[in-house]
Amino acid sequence: MGLFTGKKGMVFGIANDKSIAWAITQKLHEEGAEMGFTHLPDHDPERPKMERRLRKLVEPIGAKVIMPCDVAKDEDVDAVFAAAKDAFGELDFVVHSIAYAPIDDIKGPVYACSRDGFKLSMEISCYSLINLAGKAKDLLVEGGSILTLTYLGGERVIPGYNIMGVCKAALESSIKYLASELGSECKVRVNGLSAGPVKTLAASAVSDHSQMDELYSAMAPLRRNINREEVGKAGMFLLSDLASGITGENLHVDAGFHVMGAPTPEVSGR
Ligand SMILES: NC(=O)c1ccc[n+]([C@@H]2O[C@H](COP(=O)([O-])OP(=O)(O)OC[C@H]3O[C@@H](n4cnc5c(N)ncnc54)[C@H](O)[C@@H]3O)[C@@H](O)[C@H]2O)c1
C-alpha cells in the first residue's frame, strides 16, 4: 500500500516531461494517487499542442480529468473544480505549479516593469494560488493539502529573476495567510517548496541553467545542484500524511544553497 493509496488530487502546471509538476506527479503516482490535470488552453483546435503533450504523459498513469485551464479565467477554474467534484467527489490535495511574466517585463530592471506586466505576472504567479485555494477548500477533505512552488528569488535578490522575485515574495506571504485561514477553517495544510534550479520551460526565461549548475556546485553546502527527482519526492512528502504537522512552511530543496551568507573557499579563493 502506498502513501497515497485511495487519495485523489488535482495537479495544475504540467507543460511537458521537464515540468516540476510532472516530477511531483510521478512520485504521487508511485504512491498510489489518483489524479486530474490541467493544461493551458490551445488556441488552434486543429493543433492542440498543450493538450496532446499532457495527454501523452498522464493518460498512461490513469488520469481521471484532463482539462484546459487558464488561471486568469474564473470560468476555467470553476469548470475544473466542477469536473474534479464529478470525478472524485472530494480531493485530498492540489498542486499549484504555475508562474508567468511577460518576457519584456521579466528581463528587468524591476523598476522598468510595466503596470500591465506587473498585474499579469502577479495574477498568474500569485493570485492564482489564492484563487485556487478559495475554490478548492470546499472540496478538500480534513487533513487535505495544497502545495505551491517557489524560488529563493522571492527571499533574496537573484540577478535575472527580477519581477518574478517580487511575485514569489507575494506568493510566499500568501502561503502563510492561506495556511492560517484554511488550517483553522477546514484543517487543510498549505505549503511551499522552494526548488533549486531545474531545467524547464519556465526556467529558461530567467536563467542559464549551466551557469546555475556551476554556481550551486561551488556554493551549496552539498556542492551540487539538486535534481528533478529530489524536488518530486519532497513535493510528494509535503502533500502526504508524513507532513501532517507541517503547514505555512517553505521547504527549500536546494542542496542547502539558501543558508550560505558568503562565498565558499572554492569561490573566494581563501
Ligand atoms: N525550474 C526552476 O528552476 C524552478 C525553481 C523554483 C521554482 N520554480 C517554480 O516551479 C513552478 C513550475 O515551473 P517549471 O519550472 O516546472 O516550468 P514549466 O514551464 O514546466 O511550468 C510552468 C507552468 O505554468 C503554467 N502556466 C503559465 N501560465 C498559466 C496560466 N495563465 N494558466 C494556467 N497555467 C499557466 C504553464 O502552462 C506551465 O505548465 C513555477 O511556479 C516556477 O516558478 C521553478
The ligand as an ORCA input file, in Angstrom:
! r2SCAN-3c Opt
* xyz 0 1
  N      12.506     25.457    -12.851
  C      13.042     26.042    -11.805
  O      14.268     26.203    -11.691
  C      12.160     26.456    -10.660
  C      12.736     26.691     -9.404
  C      11.926     27.079     -8.353
  C      10.563     27.234     -8.561
  N      10.030     27.008     -9.805
  C       8.574     27.184     -9.975
  O       8.002     25.953    -10.325
  C       6.749     26.214    -10.954
  C       6.643     25.375    -12.213
  O       7.586     25.809    -13.178
  P       8.501     24.818    -14.006
  O       9.903     25.236    -13.777
  O       8.106     23.412    -13.783
  O       8.206     25.264    -15.514
  P       7.046     24.812    -16.535
  O       7.152     25.789    -17.665
  O       7.165     23.390    -16.845
  O       5.705     25.066    -15.703
  C       5.087     26.321    -15.626
  C       3.609     26.049    -15.793
  O       2.853     27.247    -15.621
  C       1.723     27.115    -16.480
  N       1.063     28.392    -16.711
  C       1.604     29.569    -17.117
  N       0.621     30.484    -17.272
  C      -0.558     29.876    -16.949
  C      -1.904     30.280    -16.928
  N      -2.291     31.527    -17.286
  N      -2.850     29.379    -16.562
  C      -2.509     28.131    -16.208
  N      -1.250     27.669    -16.219
  C      -0.277     28.546    -16.593
  C       2.349     26.558    -17.765
  O       1.342     26.013    -18.599
  C       3.278     25.503    -17.183
  O       2.622     24.266    -17.090
  C       6.701     27.717    -11.186
  O       5.959     28.327    -10.143
  C       8.158     28.120    -11.073
  O       8.327     29.468    -10.722
  C      10.796     26.619    -10.843
*
